[in-house]
Amino acid sequence: MNFKENLLSVLSGDKLDVTPVVSVTQLAVTEAMDKTGASWSEAHTDPEKMAKLGSSLYELAGLECARIPFCLTVEAEAMGAKVDLGGKDKPPQVLSSPFSSADEIDLPSDFLDNGRIPTVLKAVEILKETYDDLPIIVGITGPFTLTGHLIGVENLVRLLKTDTYEVEDAVENSLEACMDYVEALSEVEPDVICVAEPTASPELIDPLQFKSIVKPRLEDLSGFINVKKVLHICGSTQDIIHDMASIGYDGISIEEKVDIAKAKEDIGKNSSQCVGGKCHLDTDNLPSVIVGNISTSQTLFTGSVEDVKNEVKKALEDGVDVLAPSCGIAPLSPIDNIKAMVEARNEYFNI
């Protein structure tokens, strides 16, 4: 089975006999770190170890992809934010930023040479040289979430209530950084880019603000990505599913809080749009590729192998197009639970 062709075919809208099983989100687990000798925080900064850890769940559990990096702080660090790289079971986090307000956000001239961006680019090259038929997935931070990293999420949410124009300017500046990073990635040719926008969850901002502020910038970013692309937003995204699907991404990644069958139904509905008293139907042919949504906070983390298999089979019955963890895999999740995802998919399709 050519895993790369399978995933790219599904993201192109083709129907296959076997559903791919991958992770478009963070996949490093401590058990794999021990087995490969590629642990955090070294794997954040060493391209060889990043590539080894990023492909570890393919080698150890049969997951049909390699995926790097392992956090959403790469871009913020390259823009001057202070980042704690964490430890073996603790992911990196932004500690502070050089920007105190939204209008101060500025892209450094040496952005692409800063921090871990060169490490990610080199790790992609290593993975491409190592694997011919394995899809290489790179995760990047969406412009709204990046803005939160640069000025603080609480400050960003406050500004949404007091000065949306300042927020829009800030997100535009962050979008420039995202586009520059995507352009650099295009030179090393990963197979899929996953744009993660956890701060745009309906649990943090109003769906109308998603539509007016976040969606246009994600749409601009989508048009700039020349490989297959997936949009991931955390939490209960049922209320914005149609908007997520209309932005231009090949797939949308959802958590377990979202009902797959209902999501497909919502995506398929035409929506009425009214401007200046005149209404028309939005009849765009929206993509319906759903990626997800096996629980990472419970099932893959603390559930039994049988729990994992039951949840996988339900997701397949509900019509998931690409089987995947619902969000970033918790570092202490057992490899046996990742293997169970693949085994359950194989049992479902009798392979």
LUMFIPA-31615 format. One record per atom (N, C-alpha, C): y, z, x; residue in one letter. Coordinates in steps of 0.2 Angstrom, whole numbers, plus 5000, padded with zeros to 4 digits. Layout:
<recs>
YZXA
...
</recs>
This chain:
<recs>
499450005004M
500050005000M
500650005004M
501149955003N
501749955007N
502250005003N
502350055006F
502850105002F
503550085002F
503750045007K
504450025007K
504549975001K
504049925001E
504149874996E
504049904989E
503649954988N
503549984981N
504250014979N
504550054983L
505150094981L
505650044980L
505749994984L
506349944983L
506249904977L
505649884976S
505449844970S
505649884963S
505449954963V
505649994957V
506349994957V
506750014962L
507450014962L
507749954960L
507449894961S
507649834959S
507549814951S
507149864948G
507049854941G
506349834939G
505949824944D
505249794943D
504849854941D
504349834937K
503849874934K
503249874939K
502949924941L
502349924946L
501849964942L
501249954945D
500649984942D
500550054945D
500950074950V
500950144953V
501650164954V
501750224952T
502450254953T
502550284960T
503050264963P
503150294970P
503250364970P
503150404975V
503250474975V
503650484982V
504250504981V
504650514987V
505150574986V
505550584991S
506150634990S
506750594992S
507250594987V
507850564989V
508350624991V
508150684991T
508550744993T
508150774999T
508450835001Q
508250875007Q
507450885006Q
507150875012L
506350875011L
506050925017L
506450955021A
506250995027A
505951055025A
505351075026V
505051145025V
504851175031V
504851245031T
504751275037T
504051265040T
503551255036E
502851245038E
502851185042E
503251135040A
503251065043A
503551075050A
504151115050M
504451135056M
503951165061M
503551205059D
503051235064D
502551185066D
502351145062K
501851095064K
502051035068K
502751025067T
502950965071T
503350985077T
503551055078G
503951075083G
504751055083G
504951035077A
505551015075A
505851055070A
506251105072S
506451155068S
507251155067S
507551175062W
508251195061W
508351245066W
508951255070S
509451205069S
509451145074S
508951145078E
508851095083E
508851025080E
508451015074A
508350955071A
508950935067A
509550975067H
510150945064H
510550905070H
510350925076T
510850895081T
510450855086T
509750855086D
509350805090D
509050755086D
509250685088P
509050635084P
508250625084P
507950635089E
507150635090E
506850685085E
507150745085K
506850805081K
507050785073K
507650765072M
507850745066M
507350695063M
507250645066A
506750595064A
506050615063A
505850665067K
505150695067K
505150735060K
505650775059L
505650825054L
505750785047L
506150725048G
506250685042G
505650645039G
505250635044S
504550605042S
503950645041S
504150715042S
503550755042S
503150765036S
503450755030L
503050765024L
502750695022L
502850645026Y
502450585025Y
501850595029Y
501950625036E
501350635040E
500850685038E
501150745035L
500750805033L
500550805026L
500950775021A
500750775014A
500750715010A
500850655014G
500750595011G
501350565006G
501950605007L
502550585003L
502750515006L
502950475002E
503050405003E
503750385006E
504050425010C
504650405013C
504850455019C
505350435023A
505650475027A
506350485025A
506650545025R
507250565023R
507650605027R
508250585029I
508750625033I
509450625030I
509950665032P
509850725036P
509550785031P
509750845033F
509450905029F
510050945026F
510650915025C
511150955022C
511650905020C
512250935017L
512850895014L
513450915018L
513350935024T
513950955028T
514150915034T
513750855035V
513850815040V
514550785040V
514850755035E
515450725034E
516050775035E
515950835032A
516450885032A
516550915040A
516050915043E
516050935050E
516450885054E
516250825053A
516550765057A
517350765055A
517550795050M
518250795048M
518550855050M
518250895054G
518550955057G
518351025054G
517951025049A
517751085046A
517251125051A
517351185051K
516851235055K
516251245051K
515651225054V
515051225050V
514551275054V
514251315050D
513651365053D
513051325052D
512751305057L
512051265056L
511551305054L
511551365053G
511051405050G
510451415054G
509851425051G
509251445055G
508651405052G
508051435054K
507451395052K
507351385045K
507551445041D
507551435034D
508251435030D
508751425034K
509451435031K
509751365033K
509951325027P
510351265029P
511051275031P
511351225034P
512051235036P
512551245030P
513051275032Q
513551285027Q
514251285030Q
514751255026V
515451255028V
515751325028V
516051345034L
516351405035L
517051405033L
517451355036S
518151345035S
518351275036S
518951255034S
519151185035S
519851185038S
520051135041P
520751135044P
521251115039P
521051105033F
521451085027F
521551145023F
522151155021S
522351215017S
522451185010S
522651125009S
522851095002S
522551025002S
522551004996A
522250934995A
522650874998A
523350884998D
523750835001D
523750825009D
523350875012E
523350885019E
522750845022E
522250825017I
521650795019I
521750725023I
521550725029D
521650665033D
521050645037D
520950575037L
520350555041L
520450555048L
520150585053P
520250585060P
520050515062P
520450495067S
520350425070S
519650415073S
519350475076D
518750475079D
518150505074D
518250495068F
517850525063F
517050505064F
516950445066L
516250425066L
515950445073L
516350465077D
516050495084D
515950575084D
516150605078N
516250675078N
515550705076N
515450765077G
514950805074G
514250775075G
513850775069R
513150745069R
513150675066R
513650645065I
513650575063I
513250535068I
513350535074P
512950495079P
512250515079P
512150575078T
511450595078T
511050565072T
511350565066V
511050535060V
510950455061V
511450425064L
511350355065L
510750335070L
510750375075K
510250365080K
509550385077K
509450435073A
508850455070A
508650395065A
509050365062V
508850305058V
508550255062V
508850245068E
508550185072E
507850205074E
507750275076I
507150295078I
506650285073I
506750305067L
506350295061L
506150225060L
506650185060K
506550115059K
506050085064K
506150105070E
505650085076E
504950105075E
504950165072T
504250205071T
503850175065T
504150165060Y
503850145054Y
504050075051Y
503550035050D
503749965047D
503749965039D
503250005036D
503250005029D
503450065025D
503750105029L
503950175026L
504750165024L
504950185018P
505650175017P
506050235020P
506650215023I
507050265026I
507650285022I
507650345019I
508150365015I
508650405018I
509350395018V
509850435021V
510250465015V
510350525015G
510850565010G
511550565013G
512050555009I
512750565011I
513050605005I
513650635007T
513950675002T
514450634998T
514450644992G
514950604987G
515650634989G
516150584987P
516850604988P
517150664985P
516950684979F
517150744975F
516850804979F
516250804980T
515950864984T
516250874991T
516350814994L
516650825001L
517350855000L
517750834995T
518350864994T
518350944993T
517850964989G
517651034989G
517551064995G
517151035000H
517051065006H
517651065010H
518151025009L
518651025014L
519251065011L
519251085005I
519851135003I
519551194999I
518851194998G
518551244995G
518451234988G
517851244985V
517651224978V
518051264973V
518151324974E
518551364970E
519251334969E
519551314975N
520151284975N
520251224971N
519651184972L
519651114969L
519551124961L
519151174959V
519151184952V
519751204949V
520151244953R
520751274950R
521251214950R
521251174955L
521751114954L
521551064949L
520951064947L
520751024941L
521151044935L
521351104934K
521651134929K
522451134929K
522651124936T
523351134937T
523751074939T
523351034943D
523650974946D
523150914947D
522950884942T
522450834943T
522650774947T
523350764948Y
523550704952Y
523450724960Y
523450784961E
523350804968E
522550804970E
522150814965V
521450804965V
521250734967V
521550694963E
521450624963E
521650594970E
522150614973D
522350594979D
521850624985D
521650684984A
521250714989A
520550674989A
520250664983V
519650624982V
519650554985V
520250524984E
520350454987E
520350464995E
520650514998N
520550525005N
519850535007N
519550575003S
518850595005S
518350525004S
518550484999L
518150424998L
518250375004L
518850375007E
518950335013E
518450355019E
518350425019A
517850445024A
517150425022A
516950435016C
516250415014C
516150335015C
516650295014M
516650225015M
516550205022M
516850245027D
516850235034D
516150255036D
515850305034Y
515150325035Y
514650275033Y
514750255027V
514250205024V
514250135028V
514850115031E
514950055035E
514550065041E
514650125044A
514250145050A
513450145049A
513250165043L
512550165042L
512350095041L
512750055038S
512549985037S
512349945043S
512549975049E
512449945055E
511749965057E
511450015055V
510750035057V
510250025052V
510450005046E
510049985040E
509550025038E
509750085035P
509250125031P
509050085025P
508550105022D
508250065016D
508650085009D
508750155009V
509050185003V
509550235005V
510150235002I
510650285003I
510650324996I
510650394997C
510650434991C
511350474991C
511750464987V
512450494986V
512350554982V
512450614985A
512450674982A
513050704980A
513150714973E
513850744971E
513650814967E
513450864970P
513250924966P
513850954963P
514450954966T
515050984963T
515250944957T
515050884955A
515250854949A
514750874943A
514350924944S
513950944939S
514350964933S
514050944927P
514450974921P
514451044920P
514051084924E
514051154924E
514651174928E
515051134932L
515551154936L
516251114933L
516151054931I
516751024929I
516650994922I
517150974918D
517050954911D
516850874912D
516450854907P
516150784907P
516750734907P
517250754904L
517850704903L
518250704910L
518250754914Q
518450744921Q
518050704925Q
517350714924F
516950674928F
517050604926F
517150584920K
517350514918K
517950484921K
518450534921S
519150504923S
519250514931S
518950564934I
519150574941I
518550554946I
517950574944V
517450564949V
517150494948V
516950474942K
516650414941K
516950354944K
517650344944P
517950284947P
517850284954P
517850344958R
517750344965R
517050334967R
516550354963L
515850344964L
515750264963L
516050244958E
516050164957E
516250124963E
516850144966D
517050114972D
516550124978D
516350184978L
515850194984L
515150154983L
514950144977S
514350104975S
514450034977S
515050004976G
515149934978G
515249924985G
515249984989F
515349974996F
514649984999F
514150004996I
513450014999I
513049954998I
512849925003N
512449855003N
511749865003N
511449925002V
510749935002V
510549964995V
509949974994K
509850014987K
510150084987K
510350104982K
510750164981K
510550204975K
510550274976V
510350324971V
510850374971V
511050394965L
511550444963L
511250504961L
511350564965H
511050624963H
511650674961H
511550704955I
511950754953I
511550814950I
511750874953C
511350934951C
511450954944C
511051004941G
511151034935G
510950994929G
511151014923S
511050984917S
511550924916S
511350874918T
511750814918T
511650764911T
511350794906Q
511150754900Q
511850724897Q
512350764897D
513050744894D
513350684898D
513150674904I
513450624908I
512950564910I
512350574908I
511850524910I
512050454909I
512350434903H
512650364902H
513150344907H
513650394909D
514150374914D
513850364921D
513350404922M
512950404929M
512650334929M
512350314924A
511950254924A
512450194924A
513050194922S
513450144922S
513950124928S
513850174933I
514250164939I
514050114944I
513450094944G
513250044948G
512650054953G
512350114952Y
511850134957Y
511150114954Y
510750104959D
510050074957D
509650124953D
509750184955G
509350244952G
509750304951G
509650344946I
509950404946I
509450464946I
509550514950S
509150564952S
509350624948S
508850654944I
508950714939I
508550774941I
508850834938E
508450894939E
508050904933E
507650954933E
507150974928E
507450994921E
508151004922K
508551024916K
508650964911K
508550904914V
508650844910V
507950824907V
507950804901D
507350774898D
507350704899D
506850684902I
506750614905I
506750564899I
506350574894A
506350524888A
507050524885A
507350584884K
508050584881K
508550544885K
508450554892A
508950524897A
508850444896A
508250424896K
508150344895K
508450324888K
508350364883E
508650344877E
509450344877E
509750394880D
510450394881D
510750334885D
510350314890I
510550264895I
510550194891I
510050184887G
509950124883G
510450114877G
510850174875K
511250164870K
511950124872K
512250084868N
512850054869N
513350114867N
513950114871S
514450164869S
515050124867S
515450154862S
516050124860S
516650154864S
517050104866Q
517650114870Q
518250094866Q
518750134866C
519350114862C
519950114867C
520350064867V
520950064871V
521550034866V
522050074866G
522650044862G
522450034855G
522050074852G
521850064845G
521350004844G
521149974849K
520549924848K
519949944852K
519449934848C
518749964850C
518249904852C
517849914857H
517349864858H
516749904861H
516149874861L
515549904863L
515449884870L
515249934874D
515049934881D
514349904881D
514249844882T
513649814882T
513349794889T
513549834894D
513349824901D
512549834901D
512249794905N
511549804905N
511449864910N
511349924908L
511349984912L
510649984916L
510650004922P
509950024925P
509650084922P
509050084922S
508650134919S
508150174923S
508250164930V
507750194935V
507950264935V
507450304933I
507550384933I
507150404939I
507450444943V
507150474949V
507150554948V
506550584949G
506450654948G
505850674945G
505750724942N
506250784942N
505850844942N
505350844947I
504950904948I
505250964951I
505251024947S
505651074949S
505551104956S
506151104960T
506151134966T
506251204967T
506651234962S
506851304962S
506251344959S
505751314956Q
505151354953Q
504551324955Q
504351264952T
503651234953T
503451224960T
503951184964L
503751164971L
503851224975L
504251274974F
504351334978F
503851384977F
503751404971T
503351464970T
502751454965T
502651394962G
502151374958G
501451364961G
500951364958S
500251344960S
500251274961S
499651244964V
499551174965V
499451154958V
499051184953E
498951164946E
499651164943E
500051204944D
500751204941D
501051134943D
501051114949V
501351054951V
501050994948V
500350994948K
500050934945K
500250934938K
500250984934N
500450984927N
501150954926N
501550974930E
502250954929E
502350874931E
501950854936V
501950784938V
501750744933V
501150764930K
500850724925K
501250714919K
501650774917K
502150764911K
502650714913K
502950724919A
503550674921A
503250604920A
502650594923L
502450524922L
502350504915L
502050544911E
501950524904E
502650514900E
503150554903D
503850544900D
504150484902D
503850444907G
504150384909G
504550384916G
504550434920V
504950434926V
504750374930V
505250344933D
505150284937D
504950294944D
505250344947V
505150364954V
505050444954V
504450464956L
504250534956L
504550564962L
504950624961A
505250654966A
505450724964A
505550764970P
505850834968P
506450824964P
506650874960S
507250874956S
507850884960S
507850914966C
508450934970C
508150944977C
508550964982G
508250984989G
507751034989G
507151014992I
506651064993I
506851124996I
506651184993A
506751244997A
506351245003A
506651275009P
506351275015P
505651305015P
505551365011L
504951405011L
504451375006L
504551315003S
504051284999S
503451265003S
502851275000P
502151265004P
502051185004P
501751165010I
501651095010I
501051075005I
500651125003D
500151104998D
500451084992D
501051114990N
501351094984N
501651024984N
501851004990I
502050934991I
501450884990I
500850904994K
500250864993K
500050854986K
500150914982A
499950914975A
500350854971A
500950844973M
501350794969M
500950724970M
500850714977V
500550644978V
499850644975V
499450694975E
498750694972E
498750684965E
499250724962A
499350714954A
499550644952A
499950614956R
500150544955R
499550494956R
499150514961N
498550474962N
498050484957N
497950544954E
497450554949E
497650524942E
498350524941Y
498550494935Y
498450414935Y
498450384941F
498350314941F
497650294943F
497250344944N
496550334946N
496550294953N
496950314958I
496850284965I
496650334970I
</recs>
